[in-house]
Amino acid sequence: MGKLRNVDTGARDSTSAPGTMGLEPGRSALFNMFRQALLSRRLDEAQARLRKQGKVFFHISAAGHEIVQAAAAEVLRPGHDWFYLYYRDRCLNLGLGVPPVDLLLQAFGKQTDPMTGGRQMPSHFGTPELRIVNQSSATGSQFLHAVGTAEGIWLARQGGLQPRRDEADGVEAQRVERDEIVLTTGGDGATSEGEFYEAVSTACLRRLPVLFLIEDNAYAISVPVQYQTPGGNISRLFRAFPDLHVDEVDGLDPIESFCAIENAATYVREGRGPALVHAHVARLVPHSDADDDRLYRSSEELEKNQLRDPLLQFESLLLDEGHLSPGDLRDMTREVDLEVAQAVEIAEVGPDPDTKLVKHFLFAPETAVIEETKPAAGVPLTLIEGIRKTLEVEMERDERILLFGEDVADVSHPELLGKVRGKGGVFRATRGLQRKFGPERVFNTPIAEAAIVGRALGLAIRGFLPVAESQFFDYIWPAMHQLRNEVSVMRWRSFNNFSTPMVLRVPIGGYLRGGSIYHSQSGESIFCSCPGLRVVMPSNARDAAGLLRSALRSHDPVLFLEHKHLYRQKYASAPDPGPEYVIPLGCARTAREGSDLTVITYGALVEKSLRAADQVADDEGLDVEVIDLRSLQPYDWDAIRSAVERTNRVLVAAEEAKSHGFGAEIAARIAQELFAYIDAPISRVGALELPVAYAPSLEAVTLPQESDLVAAMIELARY
């Protein structure tokens, strides 16, 4: 334990070089740190008692982590800096200014829980006015979000970009200040996640203003750090990363912790690069109330661990140095105990959540586009040209838009822009946009899909409008965790405190002749089951332009699926609908009118359905209606209902496998809600339950073809 110097003020500034002992905390800073640590511990103990009484439903402790957290709260600037924290950061939240009653309202699961409205477990923090961003239970995913927000700050420093958002969207509208930094925290176990490596790697590539604080208590639930981290020491593994300031400290020592955080924050704030502070702390209790550490830790280890209690050591230091008298300690303890008791009393009688509000804030409260505008009759565009043109027009209109992904930029070296034609995506969808808008707004990323989406979330939180690309749908799966557990639920889980408007462009689908297993996949239904994520798939250039423009003007995350087989098909071309053409998300279109039966479809199956309908009209005299859903989540149930009630026979066609696919959901709902209107069994056409093979003949028998649709239409009509 460090020896306290006789310093009168708790200075935040340090001119010492990182890696050396900087200006130490003064008496007032240490006094604040100790009080916050004591408050955190007492609040922990109160919540544990409430859990045993059955009044709260979960408890996870910060005991043993308090000191380095108190130091971080003393150094960082709430309401100026940004915070992506994890579930043991109770003391850090208190030190930043979160009232104890807010933490208890969450523990009780009350409607008045200001962080989540009773929707998340205790210790899932989020306070917009302090810039503490709402967190999930997933360990390690927050690191990428922090990097994304730091990237927004870096872009403001480098290129002068500034976010701009409607006042209704809240904290994200605030101007980026050049000295903002981001603090993100996690335990030693979280550093085993690939997202931690991706985050540190990305931060070093751009020297981003982010400080990683790893609170190493030597256990990931029951697994010791020696079985998690090579060599048992995470900071040693990252010392070779360029421009990364690394410090390993005793997180139980208030002076050493303060100096380490102060040095790291100064390094980051000066724009020299990211920092990693590896703080060794103690976990004084089991992982959570559901854990019993006596099952995997010896009694000798547990007894020795209790002797490391940093609160007792901190108290002794202050008393021994004469900066806190026994009377002061008694007064402080009484004051803290009273504060906790009053907070418990207030929180316990708060109102329970109104179950009628459970669906609120799944999507943005206000819909940006409510009706389709009249399209212009411009020059013909292919589908891919419609996407590129819309991106260009909207980037001119909205300077918040940032376009990034693998190979998305024309070049990675800006000095080559005048010397080579440029890449602009593997399908050339974004060619020329970097040349026009600059490398700050259009840039390449590493091959790391989780990082692409995680960074997009952080940029959206900071007020930018990310348009990210996953190069092929087949490789989107590393990002699934970010999409399902973070992006799609941020607004709902934070009770509308935070939102993540973004567009993720993804080329999808088969019919490529040679695309094979890993360039032909469909799987859109999986993403339609992510609550809060909008999913669209246009079948032609006009719809691509209108849907993309609406997605960009939406306040929600949108998965924009682009069928790559349609990119340059002549039949998918359409006149340029103009710079103001929009289509409401969730609105289908009638691609062909008919009275005998209805085909409900989307994507590449629209054209095949239209051709099949023409064939059965000629051969069988059938009048077939074709509905192009365009939006898959949410989809246009009113259009489906109207069509089924009118024709009484329905065929659902999708490129996905027939079993468990999107078409199965549509067919099931029709059977349940519209059974009285159907005169024949619901027919379905889809792919075989197989991967798509390389040989064209094998691809043809796997994916639904025009002949399959013709046969299904005839069979349905004859029933």
C-alpha positions in Angstrom: 0.0 0.0 0.0 1.4 3.4 -1.0 2.3 6.0 1.5 0.1 9.1 1.4 1.8 12.4 0.6 0.7 15.6 2.4 -1.0 17.1 -0.7 -4.0 19.4 0.0 -5.9 19.2 -3.3 -7.0 16.3 -5.5 -5.4 17.4 -8.7 -6.5 15.8 -11.9 -3.6 17.0 -14.1 -0.4 15.2 -14.6 2.5 16.3 -16.8 4.6 13.2 -16.1 5.3 10.7 -18.8 3.1 7.6 -18.9 4.7 4.7 -17.2 6.2 6.9 -14.4 4.6 7.9 -11.1 2.7 11.1 -11.9 1.1 13.6 -9.6 -0.4 11.7 -6.7 -3.9 12.2 -5.4 -4.3 14.8 -2.7 -6.3 14.5 0.5 -9.6 15.5 -0.9 -9.2 13.0 -3.8 -8.4 10.2 -1.5 -11.2 11.1 0.8 -13.7 11.1 -2.1 -12.3 7.7 -3.3 -12.6 6.2 0.2 -16.1 7.4 0.7 -17.3 6.1 -2.7 -15.6 2.8 -2.0 -17.4 2.6 1.4 -20.7 3.6 -0.1 -20.3 0.9 -2.8 -19.5 -1.8 -0.2 -22.4 -0.8 2.0 -24.7 -0.8 -1.0 -23.4 -4.2 -2.0 -24.1 -5.6 1.5 -27.6 -4.1 1.5 -28.5 -5.6 -1.9 -27.2 -9.0 -0.8 -29.5 -8.8 2.2 -32.4 -7.9 0.0 -31.6 -10.8 -2.2 -31.8 -13.2 0.7 -35.1 -11.7 1.7 -36.4 -12.3 -1.9 -37.1 -8.7 -2.5 -34.6 -8.4 -5.4 -34.0 -11.2 -7.8 -30.2 -11.1 -8.6 -27.1 -9.7 -7.0 -23.5 -9.4 -8.3 -20.9 -7.8 -6.1 -18.1 -5.3 -6.6 -16.4 -6.1 -3.3 -12.6 -6.0 -3.9 -12.8 -4.0 -7.1 -13.8 -0.7 -5.5 -10.4 1.1 -5.2 -9.3 1.2 -8.8 -12.9 2.1 -9.8 -12.9 5.0 -7.4 -9.6 6.1 -8.8 -11.0 6.0 -12.4 -14.0 8.0 -11.3 -11.8 10.6 -9.7 -9.7 11.0 -12.9 -12.3 10.8 -15.7 -14.8 13.5 -16.4 -18.5 12.4 -16.3 -20.7 14.1 -18.8 -17.6 14.8 -21.0 -15.9 11.5 -21.4 -17.7 8.3 -22.4 -18.0 5.1 -20.4 -18.6 1.5 -21.5 -18.6 -0.4 -18.3 -19.2 -3.9 -17.0 -21.3 -5.4 -14.2 -18.9 -5.1 -11.3 -18.5 -1.3 -11.7 -20.8 -0.3 -8.9 -18.2 2.0 -7.3 -17.2 3.6 -10.6 -20.8 4.5 -11.3 -21.3 6.0 -7.8 -18.1 7.9 -8.2 -19.2 9.3 -11.6 -22.4 10.6 -10.0 -25.0 7.8 -10.2 -27.3 8.1 -7.1 -27.5 4.9 -5.0 -31.3 4.9 -5.3 -30.9 4.5 -9.1 -29.0 1.3 -8.6 -31.5 0.0 -6.2 -34.5 0.8 -8.4 -32.9 -1.4 -11.0 -32.3 -4.1 -8.4 -36.0 -4.0 -7.4 -37.0 -4.0 -11.0 -39.1 -0.9 -10.8 -40.8 1.2 -13.5 -38.9 4.2 -12.2 -35.5 2.5 -12.8 -34.0 5.4 -14.8 -31.5 3.1 -16.5 -33.7 0.4 -18.0 -37.3 0.8 -16.7 -37.1 -2.6 -15.0 -36.0 -4.4 -18.1 -32.4 -5.4 -17.2 -30.8 -7.2 -14.3 -29.0 -5.2 -11.5 -25.6 -3.7 -12.3 -26.5 -3.1 -15.9 -25.6 0.5 -15.9 -26.6 3.4 -18.2 -27.0 7.1 -17.5 -27.1 9.3 -20.6 -26.4 12.6 -18.8 -23.1 11.1 -17.4 -22.4 9.4 -20.8 -22.4 6.0 -19.2 -23.7 3.9 -22.0 -26.2 1.1 -21.3 -24.5 -2.3 -21.1 -25.5 -5.9 -21.8 -24.6 -9.1 -19.9 -22.3 -10.2 -22.6 -18.7 -10.1 -21.5 -16.3 -8.3 -23.8 -18.7 -6.9 -26.4 -18.5 -3.4 -24.9 -14.9 -3.1 -25.9 -15.8 -2.7 -29.6 -18.6 -0.1 -28.8 -16.0 1.9 -26.9 -13.7 1.8 -29.9 -16.5 3.0 -32.1 -17.3 6.0 -30.0 -13.5 6.7 -29.7 -13.4 6.5 -33.5 -16.1 9.2 -33.7 -14.0 11.4 -31.5 -10.9 10.7 -33.6 -12.8 11.6 -36.8 -13.8 14.9 -35.3 -10.1 15.6 -34.4 -8.8 14.5 -37.7 -11.3 15.7 -40.2 -13.6 18.1 -38.3 -16.6 15.8 -38.6 -19.4 16.5 -36.2 -22.5 14.5 -35.4 -25.8 16.2 -35.9 -29.1 14.8 -34.8 -32.6 15.9 -33.9 -33.0 17.1 -30.4 -35.5 14.3 -29.7 -32.6 11.8 -30.0 -30.9 13.2 -26.9 -27.4 13.0 -25.7 -25.9 11.9 -29.0 -26.5 15.4 -30.5 -23.8 17.0 -28.4 -20.8 18.3 -30.2 -17.5 16.3 -30.1 -14.9 18.0 -28.0 -11.3 17.4 -29.0 -10.2 16.2 -25.5 -13.0 13.6 -25.0 -11.8 10.1 -24.2 -13.6 6.8 -23.7 -13.1 4.5 -20.7 -14.1 0.8 -21.1 -13.8 -1.8 -18.4 -13.9 -5.5 -18.1 -12.7 -8.5 -16.1 -9.8 -10.8 -16.9 -12.2 -13.4 -18.3 -13.6 -11.0 -20.9 -10.1 -10.6 -22.4 -10.4 -14.1 -23.7 -13.2 -12.9 -26.1 -12.1 -12.3 -29.7 -13.8 -8.9 -29.5 -11.2 -7.7 -27.0 -8.4 -8.4 -29.4 -10.3 -6.8 -32.3 -11.0 -3.7 -30.1 -7.4 -3.2 -29.0 -6.1 -3.9 -32.6 -8.5 -1.4 -34.1 -7.7 1.2 -31.4 -4.0 0.9 -32.2 -4.5 1.0 -35.9 -5.9 4.5 -35.6 -4.4 5.6 -32.3 -7.9 6.0 -30.9 -8.6 7.9 -27.6 -9.8 4.9 -25.6 -8.6 3.6 -22.2 -9.1 -0.1 -21.5 -9.2 -0.9 -17.8 -9.0 -4.6 -17.0 -10.0 -5.5 -13.5 -8.3 -8.8 -13.0 -9.6 -10.7 -9.9 -7.9 -13.9 -11.2 -11.2 -15.7 -11.8 -13.7 -16.0 -14.6 -16.5 -17.4 -12.4 -14.6 -20.7 -11.5 -11.9 -20.7 -14.1 -8.5 -19.2 -12.9 -6.7 -16.7 -15.0 -3.9 -19.2 -15.7 -6.4 -21.3 -17.6 -7.8 -18.2 -19.4 -4.8 -16.2 -20.5 -1.5 -17.5 -21.8 1.0 -16.9 -19.0 -1.7 -15.7 -16.8 -1.1 -12.0 -17.5 -3.0 -10.1 -20.2 -0.9 -6.9 -20.1 2.3 -8.8 -21.0 0.6 -10.1 -24.2 -0.2 -6.6 -25.5 3.1 -4.7 -24.7 4.3 -5.1 -28.3 1.2 -3.3 -29.8 2.3 0.0 -31.4 1.2 3.2 -29.7 -0.5 1.3 -26.8 0.4 2.6 -23.4 0.4 -0.4 -21.0 0.5 -0.3 -17.2 0.2 -3.1 -14.7 -0.8 -2.0 -11.2 -2.0 -3.1 -7.8 -5.7 -2.2 -8.1 -6.0 -2.5 -4.3 -3.7 0.4 -3.7 -5.4 3.8 -4.0 -2.3 5.8 -4.8 -0.9 3.4 -7.4 -4.3 3.1 -9.0 -4.8 6.8 -9.2 -1.4 7.4 -10.7 -1.9 4.7 -13.2 -5.3 5.9 -14.4 -4.1 9.5 -14.4 -1.1 8.7 -16.5 -3.1 6.6 -18.9 -5.9 9.2 -19.3 -3.3 11.9 -20.0 -1.6 9.8 -22.6 -5.0 9.1 -24.3 -6.3 12.7 -24.0 -3.2 14.0 -25.6 -3.9 12.0 -28.7 -0.9 9.7 -28.4 -2.9 6.5 -28.7 -4.9 4.1 -26.6 -4.0 2.8 -23.2 -4.4 -0.5 -21.3 -4.4 -0.5 -17.5 -4.2 -4.0 -16.0 -5.3 -3.7 -12.4 -5.0 -6.7 -10.1 -8.0 -6.7 -7.7 -9.6 -9.2 -5.4 -13.0 -11.0 -5.7 -14.0 -11.2 -2.0 -17.3 -13.0 -2.6 -18.6 -15.6 -5.1 -19.1 -14.5 -8.7 -22.8 -13.8 -8.0 -25.5 -14.9 -5.6 -26.0 -18.0 -7.9 -22.4 -19.1 -7.3 -20.6 -20.9 -4.4 -16.9 -20.4 -4.6 -16.2 -23.0 -1.9 -16.8 -25.5 -4.7 -13.7 -24.6 -6.5 -11.5 -22.5 -4.1 -9.8 -24.0 -1.1 -10.6 -22.8 2.4 -7.0 -21.6 2.7 -7.2 -19.5 -0.4 -10.6 -18.0 0.6 -9.2 -17.1 4.1 -6.1 -15.5 2.6 -8.2 -13.7 0.0 -10.2 -11.9 2.8 -7.0 -10.4 4.1 -6.7 -8.6 0.8 -9.8 -6.5 1.4 -8.8 -3.1 0.0 -11.3 -1.1 2.0 -9.7 -2.2 5.3 -6.2 -1.4 3.9 -7.4 2.0 2.6 -9.0 2.8 6.0 -5.7 2.0 7.8 -3.7 4.1 5.5 -5.9 7.2 6.0 -5.9 6.6 9.8 -2.2 5.9 10.0 -1.3 9.0 8.1 -3.6 11.2 10.2 -5.8 12.3 7.4 -8.8 10.6 8.8 -9.6 10.4 12.5 -11.6 7.6 14.2 -14.3 10.2 14.7 -14.3 11.2 11.0 -14.5 7.5 10.1 -17.5 7.0 12.4 -19.3 10.0 11.1 -18.6 9.0 7.5 -19.9 5.4 8.1 -23.1 6.7 9.8 -23.7 9.1 6.9 -23.1 6.4 4.3 -25.3 3.9 6.2 -28.1 6.5 6.4 -27.8 7.3 2.7 -28.1 3.6 1.8 -31.0 3.0 4.1 -32.9 6.0 2.7 -32.2 4.8 -0.8 -33.5 1.3 0.0 -36.7 2.8 1.5 -37.4 4.9 -1.5 -36.6 2.2 -4.1 -38.6 -0.5 -2.4 -41.9 1.4 -2.6 -41.4 2.4 -6.2 -44.1 1.4 -8.8 -43.7 -1.9 -10.6 -43.5 -1.8 -14.4 -46.7 -1.3 -16.3 -47.0 -4.4 -18.4 -48.9 -2.5 -21.0 -45.6 -0.7 -21.8 -43.6 -3.9 -22.5 -43.6 -3.3 -26.2 -42.6 0.3 -26.0 -39.3 1.3 -27.6 -38.7 -1.8 -29.6 -38.4 0.6 -32.5 -38.2 4.4 -32.5 -41.3 6.0 -31.1 -41.7 8.1 -34.3 -41.7 6.7 -37.8 -39.5 8.8 -40.2 -41.2 7.8 -43.4 -44.9 7.1 -43.4 -45.9 7.1 -47.0 -44.3 6.2 -50.4 -43.6 9.3 -52.5 -44.1 9.5 -56.2 -41.0 8.3 -58.1 -39.4 10.4 -60.8 -38.7 9.0 -64.2 -34.9 9.5 -64.5 -32.3 7.5 -66.4 -32.4 3.7 -66.1 -30.3 2.3 -63.2 -29.3 -1.2 -62.3 -30.0 -2.2 -58.8 -26.3 -1.7 -57.8 -26.3 1.7 -59.5 -29.5 2.6 -57.5 -27.7 1.8 -54.3 -24.6 3.8 -55.2 -26.6 6.8 -56.4 -28.7 6.8 -53.2 -25.7 6.6 -51.0 -24.1 9.5 -52.8 -27.2 11.7 -52.6 -27.8 10.9 -48.9 -24.1 11.5 -48.0 -24.4 14.9 -49.6 -27.5 15.6 -47.6 -26.3 14.2 -44.3 -22.7 14.7 -43.2 -23.1 12.2 -40.3 -23.1 9.3 -42.7 -19.9 7.2 -42.6 -19.4 4.3 -45.0 -17.0 1.5 -44.1 -16.3 -2.2 -44.3 -14.0 -4.6 -46.0 -12.8 -3.2 -49.4 -15.5 -0.5 -49.4 -13.2 2.4 -50.0 -11.6 3.1 -53.4 -8.1 2.9 -51.8 -6.6 2.6 -48.3 -3.7 4.9 -49.1 -5.4 8.3 -49.9 -2.4 9.5 -52.0 -3.4 6.8 -54.6 -6.8 8.3 -55.3 -5.6 10.2 -58.3 -3.4 7.4 -59.6 -5.7 4.3 -59.7 -9.3 3.7 -60.5 -10.2 2.4 -57.0 -11.9 -0.7 -55.7 -15.2 0.5 -54.1 -16.3 -2.9 -52.9 -16.0 -6.3 -54.3 -19.2 -5.6 -56.3 -18.2 -2.0 -57.0 -21.3 -0.7 -55.1 -19.3 2.1 -53.5 -16.8 3.0 -56.2 -16.0 6.7 -56.3 -17.7 7.6 -53.0 -14.4 7.9 -51.1 -13.0 10.0 -53.9 -15.9 12.4 -53.5 -16.4 12.4 -49.7 -12.9 11.8 -48.5 -11.1 9.0 -46.5 -12.6 10.2 -43.2 -16.1 9.3 -44.3 -15.4 6.3 -46.6 -12.8 3.9 -45.3 -11.7 0.3 -45.2 -11.7 -2.0 -42.2 -9.9 -5.2 -41.2 -11.6 -8.5 -42.0 -13.4 -8.6 -38.6 -17.2 -8.6 -38.9 -17.9 -8.3 -35.2 -15.6 -5.3 -35.1 -17.4 -3.7 -38.1 -20.8 -3.9 -36.4 -19.5 -3.2 -32.9 -17.7 -0.1 -34.1 -20.9 1.0 -35.9 -22.8 0.8 -32.6 -20.3 3.0 -30.9 -20.3 5.5 -33.8 -24.1 5.6 -33.7 -24.1 6.3 -29.9 -21.7 9.2 -30.5 -24.2 10.7 -33.1 -22.9 9.5 -36.4 -24.9 7.5 -38.9 -22.8 4.4 -39.8 -23.4 2.6 -43.1 -21.4 -0.6 -42.6 -21.0 -3.5 -45.0 -20.5 -7.2 -44.4 -18.9 -8.3 -47.6 -21.0 -11.4 -48.0 -23.9 -12.7 -46.0 -22.0 -16.0 -45.7 -19.5 -14.3 -43.4 -21.8 -12.2 -41.3 -22.0 -14.8 -38.5 -19.1 -13.5 -36.4 -21.2 -10.3 -36.1 -24.4 -12.1 -35.0 -23.6 -11.6 -31.4 -23.3 -7.9 -31.8 -26.5 -7.7 -33.9 -28.6 -9.9 -31.7 -27.4 -9.0 -28.2 -26.3 -5.4 -28.7 -27.5 -3.4 -31.7 -31.0 -4.7 -32.0 -32.0 -4.4 -28.3 -30.1 -1.2 -27.3 -33.2 1.1 -27.4 -35.5 -1.4 -25.8 -33.2 -2.5 -23.0 -32.3 1.1 -22.1 -35.9 2.3 -22.1 -35.2 4.7 -25.0 -32.1 6.2 -23.3 -29.9 5.1 -26.1 -30.4 4.2 -29.8 -28.3 2.7 -32.5 -29.5 4.0 -35.9 -27.4 2.4 -38.6 -27.6 0.5 -41.9 -25.7 -2.7 -42.4 -25.5 -3.5 -46.1 -25.1 -7.2 -46.9 -24.9 -8.9 -50.3 -27.0 -12.2 -50.0 -28.2 -15.1 -52.0 -27.4 -17.6 -54.7 -28.1 -18.2 -58.4 -24.4 -17.2 -59.1 -23.2 -20.3 -61.0 -20.2 -21.2 -59.0 -21.0 -19.3 -55.8 -20.9 -22.6 -53.8 -21.3 -23.0 -50.1 -19.7 -19.8 -48.9 -21.0 -17.2 -51.4 -24.6 -18.3 -51.9 -26.2 -18.5 -48.5 -29.6 -17.2 -47.4 -30.7 -17.0 -43.8 -32.7 -13.8 -43.5 -35.2 -15.4 -41.1 -32.5 -15.8 -38.4 -32.1 -12.0 -38.3 -35.8 -11.4 -38.5 -36.0 -13.0 -35.0 -33.8 -10.2 -33.6 -36.2 -7.9 -31.8 -35.6 -4.3 -32.7 -33.7 -5.0 -36.0 -35.4 -4.0 -39.2 -34.8 -6.2 -42.2 -35.4 -5.3 -45.9 -34.6 -7.0 -49.2 -35.4 -5.1 -52.4 -36.0 -6.9 -55.7 -35.3 -4.0 -58.1 -33.5 -0.7 -58.5 -36.4 1.6 -57.6 -37.2 -0.2 -54.4 -33.5 -0.4 -53.5 -33.3 3.4 -53.7 -36.5 4.0 -51.8 -35.9 1.5 -49.1 -32.3 2.5 -48.6 -33.2 6.2 -48.3 -35.9 5.3 -45.7 -33.4 3.1 -43.9 -31.0 6.0 -43.7 -33.7 8.3 -42.4 -35.0 5.8 -39.9 -33.9 6.0 -36.3 -33.4 2.3 -36.0 -30.8 -0.3 -37.1 -31.6 -1.7 -40.5 -30.2 -4.9 -42.1 -30.3 -4.0 -45.8 -30.0 -7.3 -47.8 -28.9 -6.8 -51.4 -29.4 -9.9 -53.6 -26.2 -10.0 -55.5 -27.8 -12.0 -58.4 -30.0 -9.0 -59.0 -27.2 -6.3 -58.9 -26.9 -6.0 -62.7 -29.9 -7.9 -64.1 -31.7 -5.9 -66.7 -35.1 -6.9 -65.4 -34.2 -5.5 -62.0 -33.3 -2.1 -63.5 -35.6 0.9 -63.1 -35.7 4.6 -63.9 -33.9 6.7 -61.2 -36.8 7.6 -58.9 -35.1 10.8 -57.7 -33.5 12.2 -54.6 -36.6 12.3 -52.5 -38.1 8.9 -53.3 -38.9 6.9 -50.2 -40.7 3.7 -49.3 -42.0 3.2 -45.8 -40.3 0.3 -44.1 -42.7 -2.6 -43.7 -44.7 -1.8 -46.8 -45.2 -4.5 -49.5 -46.1 -3.9 -53.2 -48.2 -5.7 -55.6 -45.9 -6.7 -58.4 -48.7 -8.4 -60.4 -52.4 -8.3 -59.9 -54.5 -11.5 -60.1 -57.6 -13.1 -58.8 -57.0 -16.9 -58.8 -54.2 -17.2 -56.3 -51.6 -15.1 -54.5 -47.8 -15.7 -54.4 -46.1 -14.0 -51.5 -42.4 -13.6 -52.1 -39.4 -11.3 -52.0 -35.8 -11.0 -53.4 -34.7 -13.0 -56.3 -38.0 -15.1 -56.2 -40.0 -12.0 -57.3 -38.9 -12.2 -60.9 -39.1 -16.0 -61.0 -42.6 -15.8 -59.7 -43.6 -13.2 -62.3 -42.3 -15.4 -65.1 -44.0 -18.4 -63.7 -47.3 -16.4 -63.4 -47.0 -15.4 -67.0 -46.4 -19.0 -68.0 -49.4 -20.4 -66.1 -51.5 -17.6 -67.6 -50.6 -18.7 -71.1 -50.8 -22.5 -70.4 -53.5 -22.8 -67.8 -55.4 -19.5 -68.0 -54.6 -18.7 -64.4 -54.7 -15.2 -63.1 -51.9 -15.0 -60.4 -51.2 -12.2 -58.0 -47.6 -11.6 -56.9 -46.9 -9.7 -53.7 -43.3 -8.5 -53.2 -42.9 -8.1 -49.4 -39.8 -5.9 -49.7 -39.6 -5.6 -45.9 -39.2 -8.8 -43.9 -39.2 -7.3 -40.4 -41.6 -5.9 -39.8 -43.5 -7.3 -42.8 -46.8 -6.0 -44.3 -49.4 -8.2 -42.7 -52.2 -6.0 -44.0 -51.2 -6.6 -47.6 -51.0 -10.4 -47.0 -54.4 -10.4 -45.3 -56.0 -8.4 -48.1 -54.6 -10.7 -50.8 -55.6 -13.9 -49.1 -59.1 -12.7 -48.4 -59.4 -11.8 -52.1 -57.9 -14.9 -53.8 -58.4 -17.5 -51.1 -55.3 -19.5 -52.3 -51.8 -18.7 -51.4 -48.3 -19.8 -52.3 -45.3 -18.7 -50.2 -42.0 -18.7 -52.1 -38.6 -17.9 -50.6 -35.0 -18.8 -51.5 -34.3 -19.9 -47.9 -34.7 -23.6 -47.1 -38.3 -24.5 -46.8 -38.0 -25.9 -43.3 -37.6 -23.2 -40.5 -37.3 -20.4 -43.1 -39.1 -17.1 -43.4 -41.7 -18.6 -45.6 -42.6 -21.0 -42.9 -43.5 -18.1 -40.5 -45.7 -16.5 -43.1 -47.5 -19.8 -43.9 -48.0 -20.5 -40.2 -49.6 -17.1 -39.5 -51.9 -17.4 -42.5 -53.0 -20.8 -41.3 -53.7 -19.5 -37.8 -55.3 -16.2 -38.5 -56.8 -16.6 -42.0 -57.9 -20.2 -42.1 -61.5 -19.3 -42.8 -60.5 -17.5 -46.0 -58.3 -20.2 -47.7 -59.9 -22.8 -50.0 -56.7 -25.0 -50.4 -53.7 -26.0 -48.3 -51.1 -23.3 -48.2 -48.4 -24.1 -50.7 -44.7 -23.4 -50.2 -41.7 -23.3 -52.4 -38.2 -23.0 -51.0 -34.6 -24.4 -51.2 -33.7 -27.9 -50.2 -32.3 -28.4 -46.7 -28.8 -28.4 -48.1 -25.8 -26.0 -48.6 -25.5 -24.6 -52.2 -23.0 -26.6 -54.2 -20.4 -25.3 -56.7 -21.5 -27.2 -59.8 -24.3 -25.3 -61.6 -26.4 -28.5 -62.0 -26.3 -29.1 -58.2 -27.1 -25.4 -57.5 -30.1 -25.6 -59.8 -31.7 -28.6 -58.0 -31.0 -27.0 -54.6 -32.5 -23.6 -55.1 -36.1 -23.0 -56.1 -36.5 -22.5 -59.9 -39.2 -21.1 -62.1 -40.4 -24.6 -62.9 -40.9 -25.3 -59.2 -43.2 -22.3 -59.0 -45.1 -23.2 -62.1 -45.8 -26.7 -60.7 -46.8 -25.3 -57.3 -49.2 -22.8 -58.9 -50.9 -25.4 -61.0 -51.3 -27.8 -58.1 -52.7 -25.1 -55.9 -55.2 -23.9 -58.5 -56.4 -27.5 -59.2 -57.0 -28.4 -55.5 
